[in-house]
Amino acid sequence: MTLTDDQRRILQDIDSTTPISEAETKWAVDAGLAVLAEDGDIDLSDAGREALDTR
């Protein structure tokens, strides 16, 4: 998966626990690159970690 600079920043922000917007959260979860816990915590999925590691 090829990510734009903004998409890569969103994944990096998730990985470093930097707050992101609801729209960014929705994009990452809908893309299958992040998972959202019931308490609102967000974390990268395996696919998200792989996409972030790929350049």
CHARMM-style PDB file with segment names, atoms N, HN, CA, C and O in Angstrom:
ATOM      1  N   MET     1       0.838  -1.168   0.000  1.00  0.00      PROA
ATOM      2  CA  MET     1       0.000   0.000   0.000  1.00  0.00      PROA
ATOM      3  C   MET     1       0.891   1.242   0.000  1.00  0.00      PROA
ATOM      4  O   MET     1       1.794   1.367   0.827  1.00  0.00      PROA
ATOM      5  N   THR     2       0.635   2.135  -0.912  1.00  0.00      PROA
ATOM      6  HN  THR     2      -0.099   2.034  -1.583  1.00  0.00      PROA
ATOM      7  CA  THR     2       1.363   3.396  -0.967  1.00  0.00      PROA
ATOM      8  C   THR     2       0.601   4.442  -0.161  1.00  0.00      PROA
ATOM      9  O   THR     2      -0.587   4.679  -0.384  1.00  0.00      PROA
ATOM     10  N   LEU     3       1.298   5.052   0.763  1.00  0.00      PROA
ATOM     11  HN  LEU     3       2.262   4.860   0.944  1.00  0.00      PROA
ATOM     12  CA  LEU     3       0.693   6.061   1.622  1.00  0.00      PROA
ATOM     13  C   LEU     3       1.127   7.459   1.186  1.00  0.00      PROA
ATOM     14  O   LEU     3       2.253   7.660   0.730  1.00  0.00      PROA
ATOM     15  N   THR     4       0.230   8.404   1.331  1.00  0.00      PROA
ATOM     16  HN  THR     4      -0.684   8.241   1.702  1.00  0.00      PROA
ATOM     17  CA  THR     4       0.608   9.798   1.137  1.00  0.00      PROA
ATOM     18  C   THR     4       1.385  10.246   2.371  1.00  0.00      PROA
ATOM     19  O   THR     4       1.399   9.556   3.391  1.00  0.00      PROA
ATOM     20  N   ASP     5       2.024  11.393   2.271  1.00  0.00      PROA
ATOM     21  HN  ASP     5       2.013  11.954   1.443  1.00  0.00      PROA
ATOM     22  CA  ASP     5       2.752  11.918   3.430  1.00  0.00      PROA
ATOM     23  C   ASP     5       1.814  12.135   4.613  1.00  0.00      PROA
ATOM     24  O   ASP     5       2.181  11.869   5.758  1.00  0.00      PROA
ATOM     25  N   ASP     6       0.608  12.618   4.338  1.00  0.00      PROA
ATOM     26  HN  ASP     6       0.310  12.834   3.408  1.00  0.00      PROA
ATOM     27  CA  ASP     6      -0.356  12.867   5.407  1.00  0.00      PROA
ATOM     28  C   ASP     6      -0.817  11.561   6.052  1.00  0.00      PROA
ATOM     29  O   ASP     6      -0.955  11.487   7.273  1.00  0.00      PROA
ATOM     30  N   GLN     7      -1.054  10.538   5.243  1.00  0.00      PROA
ATOM     31  HN  GLN     7      -0.942  10.598   4.251  1.00  0.00      PROA
ATOM     32  CA  GLN     7      -1.463   9.241   5.785  1.00  0.00      PROA
ATOM     33  C   GLN     7      -0.345   8.635   6.632  1.00  0.00      PROA
ATOM     34  O   GLN     7      -0.606   8.057   7.687  1.00  0.00      PROA
ATOM     35  N   ARG     8       0.891   8.767   6.173  1.00  0.00      PROA
ATOM     36  HN  ARG     8       1.103   9.237   5.316  1.00  0.00      PROA
ATOM     37  CA  ARG     8       2.035   8.262   6.932  1.00  0.00      PROA
ATOM     38  C   ARG     8       2.139   9.010   8.268  1.00  0.00      PROA
ATOM     39  O   ARG     8       2.432   8.402   9.298  1.00  0.00      PROA
ATOM     40  N   ARG     9       1.899  10.336   8.252  1.00  0.00      PROA
ATOM     41  HN  ARG     9       1.661  10.830   7.416  1.00  0.00      PROA
ATOM     42  CA  ARG     9       1.936  11.119   9.480  1.00  0.00      PROA
ATOM     43  C   ARG     9       0.872  10.642  10.458  1.00  0.00      PROA
ATOM     44  O   ARG     9       1.125  10.554  11.659  1.00  0.00      PROA
ATOM     45  N   ILE    10      -0.330  10.329   9.944  1.00  0.00      PROA
ATOM     46  HN  ILE    10      -0.536  10.400   8.969  1.00  0.00      PROA
ATOM     47  CA  ILE    10      -1.405   9.834  10.806  1.00  0.00      PROA
ATOM     48  C   ILE    10      -0.974   8.543  11.491  1.00  0.00      PROA
ATOM     49  O   ILE    10      -1.155   8.391  12.699  1.00  0.00      PROA
ATOM     50  N   LEU    11      -0.408   7.620  10.732  1.00  0.00      PROA
ATOM     51  HN  LEU    11      -0.261   7.744   9.751  1.00  0.00      PROA
ATOM     52  CA  LEU    11       0.037   6.356  11.325  1.00  0.00      PROA
ATOM     53  C   LEU    11       1.162   6.584  12.322  1.00  0.00      PROA
ATOM     54  O   LEU    11       1.195   5.937  13.369  1.00  0.00      PROA
ATOM     55  N   GLN    12       2.084   7.492  12.019  1.00  0.00      PROA
ATOM     56  HN  GLN    12       2.057   8.018  11.169  1.00  0.00      PROA
ATOM     57  CA  GLN    12       3.153   7.797  12.962  1.00  0.00      PROA
ATOM     58  C   GLN    12       2.593   8.422  14.235  1.00  0.00      PROA
ATOM     59  O   GLN    12       3.055   8.128  15.337  1.00  0.00      PROA
ATOM     60  N   ASP    13       1.594   9.287  14.074  1.00  0.00      PROA
ATOM     61  HN  ASP    13       1.218   9.527  13.179  1.00  0.00      PROA
ATOM     62  CA  ASP    13       0.961   9.892  15.257  1.00  0.00      PROA
ATOM     63  C   ASP    13       0.273   8.838  16.112  1.00  0.00      PROA
ATOM     64  O   ASP    13       0.356   8.887  17.339  1.00  0.00      PROA
ATOM     65  N   ILE    14      -0.397   7.894  15.485  1.00  0.00      PROA
ATOM     66  HN  ILE    14      -0.465   7.855  14.488  1.00  0.00      PROA
ATOM     67  CA  ILE    14      -1.038   6.809  16.240  1.00  0.00      PROA
ATOM     68  C   ILE    14       0.025   6.014  16.985  1.00  0.00      PROA
ATOM     69  O   ILE    14      -0.139   5.705  18.166  1.00  0.00      PROA
ATOM     70  N   ASP    15       1.105   5.686  16.302  1.00  0.00      PROA
ATOM     71  HN  ASP    15       1.237   5.937  15.344  1.00  0.00      PROA
ATOM     72  CA  ASP    15       2.164   4.885  16.893  1.00  0.00      PROA
ATOM     73  C   ASP    15       2.813   5.594  18.078  1.00  0.00      PROA
ATOM     74  O   ASP    15       3.205   4.947  19.050  1.00  0.00      PROA
ATOM     75  N   SER    16       2.927   6.915  18.002  1.00  0.00      PROA
ATOM     76  HN  SER    16       2.609   7.440  17.213  1.00  0.00      PROA
ATOM     77  CA  SER    16       3.575   7.665  19.073  1.00  0.00      PROA
ATOM     78  C   SER    16       2.578   8.253  20.077  1.00  0.00      PROA
ATOM     79  O   SER    16       2.952   9.041  20.946  1.00  0.00      PROA
ATOM     80  N   THR    17       1.317   7.865  19.950  1.00  0.00      PROA
ATOM     81  HN  THR    17       1.013   7.225  19.244  1.00  0.00      PROA
ATOM     82  CA  THR    17       0.208   8.299  20.820  1.00  0.00      PROA
ATOM     83  C   THR    17      -0.023   9.811  20.802  1.00  0.00      PROA
ATOM     84  O   THR    17      -0.459  10.394  21.795  1.00  0.00      PROA
ATOM     85  N   THR    18       0.274  10.435  19.665  1.00  0.00      PROA
ATOM     86  HN  THR    18       0.629   9.962  18.859  1.00  0.00      PROA
ATOM     87  CA  THR    18      -0.037  11.844  19.464  1.00  0.00      PROA
ATOM     88  C   THR    18      -1.511  11.946  19.089  1.00  0.00      PROA
ATOM     89  O   THR    18      -1.963  11.213  18.210  1.00  0.00      PROA
ATOM     90  N   PRO    19      -2.272  12.827  19.727  1.00  0.00      PROA
ATOM     91  CA  PRO    19      -3.701  12.940  19.403  1.00  0.00      PROA
ATOM     92  C   PRO    19      -3.937  13.263  17.916  1.00  0.00      PROA
ATOM     93  O   PRO    19      -3.206  14.047  17.311  1.00  0.00      PROA
ATOM     94  N   ILE    20      -4.973  12.638  17.350  1.00  0.00      PROA
ATOM     95  HN  ILE    20      -5.567  12.001  17.842  1.00  0.00      PROA
ATOM     96  CA  ILE    20      -5.368  12.897  15.969  1.00  0.00      PROA
ATOM     97  C   ILE    20      -6.859  13.204  15.946  1.00  0.00      PROA
ATOM     98  O   ILE    20      -7.569  12.952  16.919  1.00  0.00      PROA
ATOM     99  N   SER    21      -7.323  13.743  14.838  1.00  0.00      PROA
ATOM    100  HN  SER    21      -6.746  13.947  14.047  1.00  0.00      PROA
ATOM    101  CA  SER    21      -8.730  14.132  14.719  1.00  0.00      PROA
ATOM    102  C   SER    21      -9.625  12.905  14.534  1.00  0.00      PROA
ATOM    103  O   SER    21      -9.154  11.803  14.255  1.00  0.00      PROA
ATOM    104  N   GLU    22     -10.910  13.129  14.697  1.00  0.00      PROA
ATOM    105  HN  GLU    22     -11.292  14.025  14.924  1.00  0.00      PROA
ATOM    106  CA  GLU    22     -11.882  12.050  14.469  1.00  0.00      PROA
ATOM    107  C   GLU    22     -11.848  11.584  13.024  1.00  0.00      PROA
ATOM    108  O   GLU    22     -11.964  10.388  12.756  1.00  0.00      PROA
ATOM    109  N   ALA    23     -11.691  12.512  12.090  1.00  0.00      PROA
ATOM    110  HN  ALA    23     -11.598  13.484  12.307  1.00  0.00      PROA
ATOM    111  CA  ALA    23     -11.637  12.151  10.666  1.00  0.00      PROA
ATOM    112  C   ALA    23     -10.410  11.294  10.371  1.00  0.00      PROA
ATOM    113  O   ALA    23     -10.485  10.341   9.595  1.00  0.00      PROA
ATOM    114  N   GLU    24      -9.286  11.631  10.987  1.00  0.00      PROA
ATOM    115  HN  GLU    24      -9.225  12.404  11.618  1.00  0.00      PROA
ATOM    116  CA  GLU    24      -8.069  10.837  10.798  1.00  0.00      PROA
ATOM    117  C   GLU    24      -8.227   9.456  11.420  1.00  0.00      PROA
ATOM    118  O   GLU    24      -7.799   8.457  10.843  1.00  0.00      PROA
ATOM    119  N   THR    25      -8.838   9.403  12.588  1.00  0.00      PROA
ATOM    120  HN  THR    25      -9.186  10.215  13.057  1.00  0.00      PROA
ATOM    121  CA  THR    25      -9.108   8.120  13.236  1.00  0.00      PROA
ATOM    122  C   THR    25      -9.994   7.263  12.351  1.00  0.00      PROA
ATOM    123  O   THR    25      -9.720   6.080  12.144  1.00  0.00      PROA
ATOM    124  N   LYS    26     -11.057   7.862  11.829  1.00  0.00      PROA
ATOM    125  HN  LYS    26     -11.279   8.822  11.997  1.00  0.00      PROA
ATOM    126  CA  LYS    26     -11.984   7.129  10.966  1.00  0.00      PROA
ATOM    127  C   LYS    26     -11.266   6.585   9.739  1.00  0.00      PROA
ATOM    128  O   LYS    26     -11.473   5.432   9.360  1.00  0.00      PROA
ATOM    129  N   TRP    27     -10.427   7.400   9.116  1.00  0.00      PROA
ATOM    130  HN  TRP    27     -10.258   8.336   9.424  1.00  0.00      PROA
ATOM    131  CA  TRP    27      -9.698   6.939   7.927  1.00  0.00      PROA
ATOM    132  C   TRP    27      -8.843   5.723   8.274  1.00  0.00      PROA
ATOM    133  O   TRP    27      -8.892   4.709   7.577  1.00  0.00      PROA
ATOM    134  N   ALA    28      -8.057   5.822   9.354  1.00  0.00      PROA
ATOM    135  HN  ALA    28      -8.017   6.646   9.920  1.00  0.00      PROA
ATOM    136  CA  ALA    28      -7.136   4.743   9.706  1.00  0.00      PROA
ATOM    137  C   ALA    28      -7.876   3.452  10.036  1.00  0.00      PROA
ATOM    138  O   ALA    28      -7.456   2.372   9.621  1.00  0.00      PROA
ATOM    139  N   VAL    29      -8.974   3.559  10.779  1.00  0.00      PROA
ATOM    140  HN  VAL    29      -9.315   4.437  11.116  1.00  0.00      PROA
ATOM    141  CA  VAL    29      -9.753   2.371  11.152  1.00  0.00      PROA
ATOM    142  C   VAL    29     -10.446   1.795   9.917  1.00  0.00      PROA
ATOM    143  O   VAL    29     -10.398   0.586   9.690  1.00  0.00      PROA
ATOM    144  N   ASP    30     -11.092   2.651   9.116  1.00  0.00      PROA
ATOM    145  HN  ASP    30     -11.131   3.633   9.300  1.00  0.00      PROA
ATOM    146  CA  ASP    30     -11.781   2.181   7.917  1.00  0.00      PROA
ATOM    147  C   ASP    30     -10.818   1.537   6.916  1.00  0.00      PROA
ATOM    148  O   ASP    30     -11.198   0.621   6.187  1.00  0.00      PROA
ATOM    149  N   ALA    31      -9.581   2.012   6.884  1.00  0.00      PROA
ATOM    150  HN  ALA    31      -9.272   2.756   7.476  1.00  0.00      PROA
ATOM    151  CA  ALA    31      -8.568   1.450   5.986  1.00  0.00      PROA
ATOM    152  C   ALA    31      -7.983   0.149   6.530  1.00  0.00      PROA
ATOM    153  O   ALA    31      -7.219  -0.525   5.840  1.00  0.00      PROA
ATOM    154  N   GLY    32      -8.338  -0.203   7.763  1.00  0.00      PROA
ATOM    155  HN  GLY    32      -8.959   0.345   8.324  1.00  0.00      PROA
ATOM    156  CA  GLY    32      -7.820  -1.430   8.370  1.00  0.00      PROA
ATOM    157  C   GLY    32      -6.406  -1.279   8.898  1.00  0.00      PROA
ATOM    158  O   GLY    32      -5.732  -2.272   9.173  1.00  0.00      PROA
ATOM    159  N   LEU    33      -5.952  -0.033   9.040  1.00  0.00      PROA
ATOM    160  HN  LEU    33      -6.499   0.773   8.817  1.00  0.00      PROA
ATOM    161  CA  LEU    33      -4.587   0.217   9.487  1.00  0.00      PROA
ATOM    162  C   LEU    33      -4.497   0.495  10.980  1.00  0.00      PROA
ATOM    163  O   LEU    33      -3.403   0.578  11.538  1.00  0.00      PROA
ATOM    164  N   ALA    34      -5.648   0.637  11.622  1.00  0.00      PROA
ATOM    165  HN  ALA    34      -6.536   0.569  11.169  1.00  0.00      PROA
ATOM    166  CA  ALA    34      -5.692   0.884  13.062  1.00  0.00      PROA
ATOM    167  C   ALA    34      -6.932   0.217  13.643  1.00  0.00      PROA
ATOM    168  O   ALA    34      -7.899  -0.079  12.941  1.00  0.00      PROA
ATOM    169  N   VAL    35      -6.868  -0.006  14.937  1.00  0.00      PROA
ATOM    170  HN  VAL    35      -6.083   0.234  15.508  1.00  0.00      PROA
ATOM    171  CA  VAL    35      -8.008  -0.570  15.656  1.00  0.00      PROA
ATOM    172  C   VAL    35      -8.356   0.379  16.790  1.00  0.00      PROA
ATOM    173  O   VAL    35      -7.480   0.987  17.407  1.00  0.00      PROA
ATOM    174  N   LEU    36      -9.651   0.494  17.051  1.00  0.00      PROA
ATOM    175  HN  LEU    36     -10.362   0.000  16.550  1.00  0.00      PROA
ATOM    176  CA  LEU    36     -10.153   1.395  18.074  1.00  0.00      PROA
ATOM    177  C   LEU    36     -10.762   0.556  19.190  1.00  0.00      PROA
ATOM    178  O   LEU    36     -11.638  -0.274  18.948  1.00  0.00      PROA
ATOM    179  N   ALA    37     -10.292   0.778  20.409  1.00  0.00      PROA
ATOM    180  HN  ALA    37      -9.580   1.452  20.606  1.00  0.00      PROA
ATOM    181  CA  ALA    37     -10.809   0.059  21.571  1.00  0.00      PROA
ATOM    182  C   ALA    37     -12.094   0.722  22.057  1.00  0.00      PROA
ATOM    183  O   ALA    37     -12.381   1.867  21.705  1.00  0.00      PROA
ATOM    184  N   GLU    38     -12.854   0.010  22.855  1.00  0.00      PROA
ATOM    185  HN  GLU    38     -12.621  -0.920  23.141  1.00  0.00      PROA
ATOM    186  CA  GLU    38     -14.110   0.538  23.393  1.00  0.00      PROA
ATOM    187  C   GLU    38     -13.902   1.808  24.197  1.00  0.00      PROA
ATOM    188  O   GLU    38     -14.779   2.671  24.237  1.00  0.00      PROA
ATOM    189  N   ASP    39     -12.749   1.926  24.836  1.00  0.00      PROA
ATOM    190  HN  ASP    39     -12.036   1.225  24.803  1.00  0.00      PROA
ATOM    191  CA  ASP    39     -12.484   3.119  25.648  1.00  0.00      PROA
ATOM    192  C   ASP    39     -11.939   4.291  24.834  1.00  0.00      PROA
ATOM    193  O   ASP    39     -11.589   5.330  25.394  1.00  0.00      PROA
ATOM    194  N   GLY    40     -11.868   4.122  23.515  1.00  0.00      PROA
ATOM    195  HN  GLY    40     -12.152   3.278  23.060  1.00  0.00      PROA
ATOM    196  CA  GLY    40     -11.426   5.198  22.633  1.00  0.00      PROA
ATOM    197  C   GLY    40      -9.958   5.174  22.293  1.00  0.00      PROA
ATOM    198  O   GLY    40      -9.495   5.973  21.479  1.00  0.00      PROA
ATOM    199  N   ASP    41      -9.211   4.262  22.909  1.00  0.00      PROA
ATOM    200  HN  ASP    41      -9.587   3.613  23.570  1.00  0.00      PROA
ATOM    201  CA  ASP    41      -7.796   4.146  22.561  1.00  0.00      PROA
ATOM    202  C   ASP    41      -7.661   3.619  21.147  1.00  0.00      PROA
ATOM    203  O   ASP    41      -8.460   2.795  20.702  1.00  0.00      PROA
ATOM    204  N   ILE    42      -6.647   4.099  20.441  1.00  0.00      PROA
ATOM    205  HN  ILE    42      -5.998   4.769  20.802  1.00  0.00      PROA
ATOM    206  CA  ILE    42      -6.393   3.658  19.078  1.00  0.00      PROA
ATOM    207  C   ILE    42      -4.981   3.108  19.012  1.00  0.00      PROA
ATOM    208  O   ILE    42      -4.072   3.621  19.664  1.00  0.00      PROA
ATOM    209  N   ASP    43      -4.802   2.060  18.218  1.00  0.00      PROA
ATOM    210  HN  ASP    43      -5.541   1.643  17.687  1.00  0.00      PROA
ATOM    211  CA  ASP    43      -3.489   1.458  18.037  1.00  0.00      PROA
ATOM    212  C   ASP    43      -3.399   0.984  16.596  1.00  0.00      PROA
ATOM    213  O   ASP    43      -4.415   0.716  15.954  1.00  0.00      PROA
ATOM    214  N   LEU    44      -2.182   0.883  16.098  1.00  0.00      PROA
ATOM    215  HN  LEU    44      -1.357   1.100  16.619  1.00  0.00      PROA
ATOM    216  CA  LEU    44      -1.990   0.367  14.751  1.00  0.00      PROA
ATOM    217  C   LEU    44      -2.327  -1.114  14.711  1.00  0.00      PROA
ATOM    218  O   LEU    44      -2.036  -1.856  15.649  1.00  0.00      PROA
ATOM    219  N   SER    45      -2.937  -1.529  13.627  1.00  0.00      PROA
ATOM    220  HN  SER    45      -3.173  -0.927  12.864  1.00  0.00      PROA
ATOM    221  CA  SER    45      -3.147  -2.955  13.387  1.00  0.00      PROA
ATOM    222  C   SER    45      -1.844  -3.517  12.820  1.00  0.00      PROA
ATOM    223  O   SER    45      -0.907  -2.764  12.553  1.00  0.00      PROA
ATOM    224  N   ASP    46      -1.782  -4.823  12.638  1.00  0.00      PROA
ATOM    225  HN  ASP    46      -2.543  -5.434  12.855  1.00  0.00      PROA
ATOM    226  CA  ASP    46      -0.595  -5.424  12.021  1.00  0.00      PROA
ATOM    227  C   ASP    46      -0.363  -4.818  10.640  1.00  0.00      PROA
ATOM    228  O   ASP    46       0.775  -4.539  10.262  1.00  0.00      PROA
ATOM    229  N   ALA    47      -1.451  -4.614   9.885  1.00  0.00      PROA
ATOM    230  HN  ALA    47      -2.375  -4.841  10.192  1.00  0.00      PROA
ATOM    231  CA  ALA    47      -1.339  -4.014   8.547  1.00  0.00      PROA
ATOM    232  C   ALA    47      -0.824  -2.579   8.643  1.00  0.00      PROA
ATOM    233  O   ALA    47      -0.053  -2.136   7.791  1.00  0.00      PROA
ATOM    234  N   GLY    48      -1.244  -1.862   9.663  1.00  0.00      PROA
ATOM    235  HN  GLY    48      -1.870  -2.222  10.355  1.00  0.00      PROA
ATOM    236  CA  GLY    48      -0.784  -0.490   9.864  1.00  0.00      PROA
ATOM    237  C   GLY    48       0.702  -0.435  10.203  1.00  0.00      PROA
ATOM    238  O   GLY    48       1.431   0.424   9.708  1.00  0.00      PROA
ATOM    239  N   ARG    49       1.135  -1.352  11.041  1.00  0.00      PROA
ATOM    240  HN  ARG    49       0.543  -2.050  11.443  1.00  0.00      PROA
ATOM    241  CA  ARG    49       2.563  -1.413  11.379  1.00  0.00      PROA
ATOM    242  C   ARG    49       3.390  -1.752  10.144  1.00  0.00      PROA
ATOM    243  O   ARG    49       4.451  -1.173   9.912  1.00  0.00      PROA
ATOM    244  N   GLU    50       2.888  -2.694   9.362  1.00  0.00      PROA
ATOM    245  HN  GLU    50       2.026  -3.164   9.551  1.00  0.00      PROA
ATOM    246  CA  GLU    50       3.594  -3.084   8.139  1.00  0.00      PROA
ATOM    247  C   GLU    50       3.635  -1.915   7.147  1.00  0.00      PROA
ATOM    248  O   GLU    50       4.671  -1.671   6.529  1.00  0.00      PROA
ATOM    249  N   ALA    51       2.537  -1.199   6.989  1.00  0.00      PROA
ATOM    250  HN  ALA    51       1.694  -1.397   7.490  1.00  0.00      PROA
ATOM    251  CA  ALA    51       2.485  -0.066   6.063  1.00  0.00      PROA
ATOM    252  C   ALA    51       3.431   1.039   6.519  1.00  0.00      PROA
ATOM    253  O   ALA    51       4.061   1.693   5.688  1.00  0.00      PROA
ATOM    254  N   LEU    52       3.535   1.251   7.808  1.00  0.00      PROA
ATOM    255  HN  LEU    52       3.024   0.719   8.483  1.00  0.00      PROA
ATOM    256  CA  LEU    52       4.403   2.293   8.345  1.00  0.00      PROA
ATOM    257  C   LEU    52       5.870   1.908   8.157  1.00  0.00      PROA
ATOM    258  O   LEU    52       6.709   2.776   7.919  1.00  0.00      PROA
ATOM    259  N   ASP    53       6.186   0.623   8.260  1.00  0.00      PROA
ATOM    260  HN  ASP    53       5.504  -0.082   8.453  1.00  0.00      PROA
ATOM    261  CA  ASP    53       7.562   0.158   8.104  1.00  0.00      PROA
ATOM    262  C   ASP    53       8.005   0.137   6.649  1.00  0.00      PROA
ATOM    263  O   ASP    53       9.203   0.124   6.369  1.00  0.00      PROA
ATOM    264  N   THR    54       7.049   0.133   5.715  1.00  0.00      PROA
ATOM    265  HN  THR    54       6.075   0.144   5.943  1.00  0.00      PROA
ATOM    266  CA  THR    54       7.361   0.067   4.290  1.00  0.00      PROA
ATOM    267  C   THR    54       7.547   1.468   3.735  1.00  0.00      PROA
ATOM    268  O   THR    54       6.726   2.354   3.973  1.00  0.00      PROA
ATOM    269  N   ARG    55       8.599   1.658   3.014  1.00  0.00      PROA
ATOM    270  HN  ARG    55       9.266   0.938   2.821  1.00  0.00      PROA
ATOM    271  CA  ARG    55       8.846   2.968   2.361  1.00  0.00      PROA
ATOM    272  C   ARG    55       8.902   2.800   0.894  1.00  0.00      PROA
ATOM    273  OT1 ARG    55       9.099   3.774   0.168  1.00  0.00      PROA
TER     274      ARG     55
END
